[in-house]
Structures are given as C-alpha cells and as structure tokens.
Amino acid sequence: MTVDLNLSDRYLCLMFRTALIIMLIAFPAAAESAATGEASPDRPAEYMIYQYPEVALVVKIDAPETEFDSNVYGPEDALLKSSRIPFSRIGPLYQYIGAVDSPRQLMIKVNPGRTVDRAQIGMELIQLPERDRNSAALAQAYRLLSYGTESIHSNDSSTWAMKTYTLKNAARAFASLGWEEMRLWSEFYAAHLVLYKLSDVVLALELSREIQRSARKAGFEVIELAALILEGDALMTAGGSGSGTIANARLEQAHGVLDRVVLLADQLGLKSEQARALFHDGLAYERQQQLEAAIRQFQRALDVSLSTNDAELVNEIRGTAAAAYETLGSTAGAIEMLEDIGGDLKSDAAGEVAANLSERGRLLNSSYRYEEAVEELTQALELQRSNVNSGPWGATGLALAWSHYSLGDREQAVRLIMESLPRTPSNGNNDALVRAYSILAGAYRALEDYDQMSAFREQQAKQVKTEAQRIDYTFEAAMDARQLDGRGSTRAAELLAANLKQAVQSGQPMFEYRARLHQCLLELEQRGRGACSTSKVRRQRNELKNSGLPALSLEAEFVSAKILHREGRSVEALELMEQLIDEIRFFRQTLPGVLGSWYWNNKVGLFQEYMATTLEQSGGTSGGTVDGARVLLALNRIRLIEADEQRTAGGIVDEGQDESLRAALARREAAHGQEAVILSQQVNAELRALQDVFEPSISPLSPSALEKLLGGLSGDESLLTYYFTDSAGYILIGSRRGISLSELRGPDKLAQRLYALRGLVNNGSSDVLSQLESMGRVLLQPFAKNLNNTIYLLPAGPLNGFPFNALRINGKFLAERYDVINLVSLAPFDGRRPVAEQKKVFLAGNPQADRQLFSYDVQASEEVASVTDRFVGPGLHIVQGVALTREEFTDTRLAEAGLIHLAVPGTLDLAFPERSVLLMSRAGNDRAAVNLQPHDIRGTTFRADLAVLSQTAAIGAGRSGFDSRMGFVSDLLDGGVKNVLVSLWFDGEARSTGFVREFYTALEATGDAAEALSRTRESSLKSTDESNFMMWAGFQLFIR
C-alpha cells in the first residue's frame, strides 16, 4: 500500500516539509479474511492503526466504483467516527481524528456497498503534530471536510445545509493553502449534498459544471468524471418521467453528458461507471418512450458490466431491460434477461431464485405460454414453500393455478387456489384474487355444485374494485343464473341488462356487443321466437369477430350458431359451427394457448352443439333416412381437434412473428379506446394473413375421401364407433356399402355406465361377466349381423381405454367372434400394417429405483430375458436397470428400430394424457427418478412397425365423451409407428412374460400384429377359465 498525498502545489510541500509527518501504519486485523481477499457489506475490510499522543490523524479511504462507509473504533470498541457520502461512488473519504494525550490503537472498518477485492480499497494515514503551527491551517481544512462527510441520522434540511456550508468552508480553507485538488473534492461533496439532500437541481447543475471546468483545467480527470456523473444525475432528476417540453429537454441534455461520462470512464478504466452511464442513458430513452433506443443502451451497458464483478449492477440492468422488453412486447427478450439473472443468483438465495422464477412464469402467462409457465411457477412455488424466509407464497400459487386452468386442468387449479388463498395478502394482489374466485365459481358451475358456485361468486364480488372487474363479474353471474335456472332465466336476463349498461357506461364496446348477443339468445329461449333480427345478430357477431380478441371472436360465432339452430336454420348453424371448429384448429396449431381457458370451458358444450346440429341435419333425430357419413365426418373433425393438442403448425409462424403477435394480442386485451381499435386492426391483419396460408397438420376427411376409405375395406372388415350424449347413444357401422347410424336402445346414461363398468373390470369385480354381458346386449347384440369379422374401432370418451373385445354376446366374448383393432383416427388410414422381420430392436425394462449408479447387482427381468433370447443379435439394443433413464429415449437407436419393446411399468392417464409416465431408474443420490412422459418422445420420427408397452395400466377417465387420446400410444402412432400393442392394466410380470412370449411366436409365423394378437388370445381363452379374461383383455392393439 503506497502513500501519495498528491500535493501538486510545490509551495505547499516546502511550507510543510518540516512540520508535516506522514506515516502509514496499516495491517490486516485478525478478523480480516485472508482466504477470500474480498470485502463486502457483511464482511468489512479491517485495519488496525496506532495513534501517538498529541498527534491528530487524517484517514483517507478510497474504494473505487462503489459506495462505502468508514467507521473508526477506539478502545473498548467505542465508535469515534462514522463517515459516508450518500450515492457517491467516485472519490475518497477523509476522516479527521483529533489528538489525544495517551497513545491508543484504533480499528478502521470499511464497508463497501458491494463485494470487492480487498486490494482495491486504498487507505492512507496522515499524522499532524498538534503543536506544529505550520500544520494548524491544514488540520482545520481537514476537520471541516471530515465533518461535512460524517454520517447523521436526520433528514432535516437545515442539518444538511449546515454540512454543505461546512464543505464550502473546507474548500475555501484548501484554496487558501493553494491545494486545488482538495478544494475541488470539497466543492464536489458540497454539490453532491445540494442535489441529493437539499434537492436543488439548478444549483447542483451550476456547481457541477464549474467543478468540471476547474478539474479539466488542472488535469484532475477523476474529479471531472465525478462532476460529470453528478451533472448527469441532476439532469435525470430534472427530466423526471419525461412528460412535458422542459423535462424532455433535460433528458436530451442528459444524453450528451452521459456520452461524455462513457468516454471518460472508459479512458480511466472505470468499467462499472461506464456501464452505469450507458444504463442511465437507456433509462433516459425509456422515459422518453423510445424503447428500442433504451434497449440498445441497456444491452451496451450489460456488455460492459459483465466485465466487472458488480453483480448487483448487472442484474439491475437485466431487470430493467426485462421490463422494457415486456413493454415493447418482446416476452422472449424479457425472459432471457430474467433467466440470466436466475443463473447468476447464488444457490443459497432461494428467495431471490423463487422471485425470479415467479416473474418468468408471470411473463409466460401474459404471453399465453401456459405449459412453460407451469414449469417455472412450479419450481418457484416449491422453493417458496420450503423457504420460511421467502414470505407469503400465495401469489405464486394463484399464478400457477391460472396456468393450469388455462390448460384445462380445472381440478389442479382449484386445489392450488384453495391452498394459496389463505397465504395471499390482499395488498397488491387484487387482480389475482378476483380471478381466483372467478375460477372457483366457474369450476363449481361446471360441476353443477351451485351452492359452492354462489359462495365463490359472492367472494369475487367482494374483491371487485375496477370497472373491468365489475363487468366480468356481472357477466359470469348471468351465466351462473342461466345454468342454474335453465334456459330463459329471468334472473340471467336482468344481469345481462345490467352488464350491458356497465359496458356502455365504461366505453367498452366489445363487452357491449357480447352482452347484446347473449341477450338475443336468452330472449329466443324465453319467447320461442327471435327478439333480435338477423341483421342485428350478424352485426354483433361481426363486431366481435373483428375485436382482435380470439376467444371473444369464437364465442360470438358459437352463440350465433346456437341462435341459428334454435331458430330452425340448422343448415346455416352447421356451416357456422364447422367454420368455428376450423378456426379453433387454426388458433390451437398456430398460436397454442391464445384461447386460454375459453376453449376448455366451452369445449364439451361446443362439441355437443355441433353434434346435435349434425344429427338433426343427418336425419338421426327424425326417424327417417339417416346420413351416417355426415355424423362420422363430424366426429372425425372433433377427433382432429383432440389430436391438435399435441401439434403446432410447422413453418407457418416463425419465432419472431409468434412473439410479436402474442405481444400484440396481450396489449389488445388490456387496451381501450382508440388504442384498442388500432391494435385490433393490426392483429386482425396478421391473423388473416396467417389463415390464408394455414394448412392443418391433418386435413378433415372429405365425403369423397371417406367413400374411398370405405371402398378400401374388404368384405370381411367393418368400421365401428359410438357417440354418447347425456340422454342417448348412437352406433355407427361402416362397410363398403356406406355408414349406418342407429340409436341405441337401453338404459339411460350409457356413458356413465360404461365408465363404471371399466372400473369394475380394472378391479376384478365378481359380477363383471354379467355386467359385460348386459352392456354387450345394448352396444352390440342388435347390430351383430351388420359386423364383419375384423372390426376397426374408433374409441372415444367412455370407450377410450376400455377392453371392448371383452364385451359379451350370448355368453361369448366379442374376442371369440371378432378381431377388434383400435384406430386413433380415420385419416390417414389404409388398413392393417404388416410387421416385417426385425433386424433392429430397442428393448427397455426393469427400472431399478433403489440401486446405486455403479451397482452391478441387478435383479433379472423375466420378460426382458425372454425378449432378449428371441431377438439376440447385433441389432438388439437393451436398456435396463440403472441405465434406464429418460436420456436413453433420445438415442437414435430408438428412432431407427424396427421393433420397440418397453417392459416398463407406467400409467396411462386418460383424463390428462400428458401426465402419463413410464418409470425410469433413480441413479446415484437423486431423490427420485425423472420419469419418461409423452412429450419426451414427441417430435421423434419412428421407423418401427411395432411398439409394445407391456407393463402399463390405464388410470382415470376422459373428461368428456369426445376424449380419444392415450398417452404414449397416440404419440408413438403420430411419430410413425405402424402398430402399438399396449397393456391397459398390469397383472404381474409372470403373466405379461407368458403373453408376450406367445405373441412373438405368433407374430413370427404370421407377420401381422392383429393376427398374432388374435392367436395369442385364442390360446389364452382355451387354456383358462373365462373369469380370467383379464389375462388377455388388457392387451389392445392400436393402429392408424
């Protein structure tokens, strides 16, 4: 450590050459950490010094580019002096310690504002003999300077004015001694207090500019830089928010000053100050509403700051840039900044990490990326719940609930809300609370629990504060009344009238049109005739169609179609419903998530309305000639929407366009007045351009294509599917002659009975055979004469995951008379697919959840061993034991295999196919295995003729009568696998091994998966009692 008084005036050196004694007595105290070499706000740099009798001391501390305070302690840790320059990061601190009669040791503790290398902190010690007349004037100057920078705990302006006056006197004292550098530092500190403590911007500007001129003339570049920074701060303060001509002019001046700071700081090697100046320049642009220029400066500031160790500055820049990106509509840019912040946070900063994740989740929610939001918010919630210091976690839980609700997971959303509400402070969370109670009321409305619905709607009303919230509440209350009271509800009509009045008074035309359209439907239901003219309905629909709000646009079409249907104009209604379904497919493939919860809340009702209109048009409700093909094509359209849930449009929307359009949609949702009009026009133009080039992942089947498909069936093959409503059921049978549709005759609520029967089969109930016989009489017996030996079944709703060939007719299982092959879709379908002799086999199984990574004591799997023996050879790739991890399913050998056999326990969730899992191994010290899920294999192009999932079990039940996807099975078929053999329940490895062994023997002989499965079932039926049908009925074959 060197001593440099920088006494530039030669006369001063001569004057004090005999009187001024300068010594440095500084060494690390025992408390100082030599291991890290760092000082921080929590770990000050400590120095022990010695004060001789009758000698005054001046301690000079300098910690470049950070605020700091310096505390001097005497014997018994008595605090002698505490000094600090608020908001100043450039310039030394001087502390004057008066002479004493006896020698003493002093401890100096320097607390930097951020973590710095201890070597960066400079300390110099000046000793001034008390009895030397020549040092008296200098001591007085230092005494005044020291007093001006001492810490005080008061915001009284008179106190700060006195300190400013003292610093000006110090400047005069140093001037009288001819010490220009010290004069300028004293003047700078005075000007600093003028701005930050006396808030006199004009005087601060005048003083800082005068200091700059003098410092530049004398060659003191650091002082010039400090004064430039002060001028920039003063101009930023004067510019305020940038509104107004004068404020804007001040910000324009700030740009020039900050440019000079950037250049000078760069010359002096002060990177933090250079980065901070660029950052402040970005802030000035942001206040002037020049966001793109602001972001450019923020990025420049970030690039410079990354070369420093000032993590706080780096993350401040990132956080501000993230907000600017969000305002500009670039959610991706905002999230990237937040991810970088999260990457820099220390592992023990759980609260900060959780806050960062929560903010990222909020941004993802705001851009309708709900699946990604679930990942971020789930992590945030886990951290907050496990960290007692992170504060209330309710707001994160409510945000996660909104993500799940927008993905159609109503049950999960309700659970999260009920857990989170008691832990959500009302202050600052009004919007989230209003939305949470609205979700709860809507969820219980769907469940027809009207007491709970009413209770939560009342809670929503208590939270309502804004006009927008009031409009939403009143509309939802009207929908509650309509469902509770039935069609034509008087209470619903009163609430819609109130909702209309609110929308008109608040200047919200789109909500006005929505209310009017629903009024038209309600009046039609009340009176049996239309109170609204066709032109009036069309006008409301067109206004909402051009609103730039996708969900509201589709709702207008849905309500309009209902009106047309109830007016007896079913041809027009059906045409509009088909258009609506095509638009739903467009949004779900092109911009997944933008329909949010609207799709899930209206999905079942929409599909039912579509099918009711289709049945009416096809003659299915008239008792006359029935157009079964039209009904089958309608069901196929619905199945394609289900399939779309796992696809996005390829090549239609690039990343940049996707982001900008999502941002525009989010801004339109929050906009009012002229801004809403402009954004609507922008959004509609972009959406129309996309629709013009949109090609669905799978096109709807046309009547001619269906005719061709049916013509491709052999005389021994039939197509079979069912459609169930709340009160009826229909069977559709296809053959080369066409499609027949018949209404099922039997007990009410067939769908519910099928769901219950599947539960009995899974549980092995004692009377399950009689139940299967009873259901067979309803579903099959009257139509058996129309069925051929091979049945291609399109299962959906209660038949999804149901062992259809276990139904019985006249004491025989369906499997004893027919081969049943499940289809996931009609398009593309070209019949049974042969299974060629396989040279490449991917075999996985036997996960070891309790084994260590390098354990070789792996218990053998009988099924894996059996399959290995059959396909042993160079093309066999086996993954088992601790090696069975999710990463193995990215191996190219999986995609290239001709046969995939997964002897892996797992569950196939019928309600939420995405939650299906295959058990992977836990290796090493991992707390749990990271199990395989359907999205892990999605996007892979498979070459396999056959995939076998032999140890899975179907759980749950579809959420509607239209659900047709099965986790893993649908994904494998979508990826190109020709045949998938899957187990709907797992009855032990011994039975699965025996069944698989016989199946592969039959497959080797026939080369046809369906025929091999039929022979294996036949063998099982002959060798066991019929009550053991579960041995074979659980294995079902799917093709497409």
Secondary structure, 3 states (H helix, E strand, C coil): CCCCCCCCCHHHHHHCCCCCEECCCCEECCCCCCCCCEEECCECEEEEEEECCCEEEEEEEECCCCCEEEEEECHHHCEEEEEECCCCCCCCEEEEECCCCCCEEEEEEEEECCCEEHHHCEEEEEEEECCCHHHHHHHHHHHHHHHHCECCCCCCHHHHHHHHHHHHHHHHHHHHCCCHHHHHHHHHHHHHHHHHCCCCHHHHHHHHHHHHHHHHHHCCHHHHHHHHHHHHHHHHHHHCCCCCHHHHHHHHHHHHHHHHHHHHHHHHCCHHHHHHHHHHHHHHHHHCCCHHHHHHHHHHHHHHHCCCCCHHHHHHHHHHHHHHHHHHCCHHHHHHHHHHHHHHCCCCCHHHHHHHHHHHHHHHHHCCCHHHHHHHHHHHHHHHHHCHHHCCCHHHHHHHHHHHHHCCCHHHHHHHHHHHHHHCCCCCCHHHHHHHHHHHHHHHHHCCCHHHHHHHHHHHHHHCCCHHHHHHHHHHHHHHHHHHHCCCCHHHHHHHHHHHHHHHHCCCHHHHHHHHHHHHHHHHHHHCCCCCCHHHHHHHHHHHHCCCCHHHHHHHHHHHHHHHHHCCCHHHHHHHHHHHHHHHHHHHHHCCCCCHHHHHHHHHHHHHHHHHHHHHHHCCCCCCCCCHHHHHHHHHHHHHHHHHCCCCCCCCCCHHHHHHHHHHHHHHHHCCHHHHHHHHHHHHHHHHHHHHHCCCCCCCCCHHHHHHHHHCCCCCEEEEEEEECCCCEEEEEEECCEEEEEECCCCCCHHHHHHHHHHHHHHCCCCHHHHHHHHHHHHCHHHHHHCCCEEEEECCHHHCCCCHHHCEECCEEHHHCCEEEEECCCCCCCCCCECCCCCCEEEEEEECCCCCCCCCCCCCCHHHHHHHHHHCCCCEEEEEECCCCHHHHHCHHHHHCCEEEEECCEEEECCCHHHCEECCCCCCCCCCCCCECHHHCCCCCCCCCEEEECCEEEECCCCCCCCCCCCCHHHHHHCCCCEEEEECCCCCHHHHHHHHHHHHHHHHHHCEHHHHHHHHHHHHHHHCCHHHCHHHHCEEEEEC
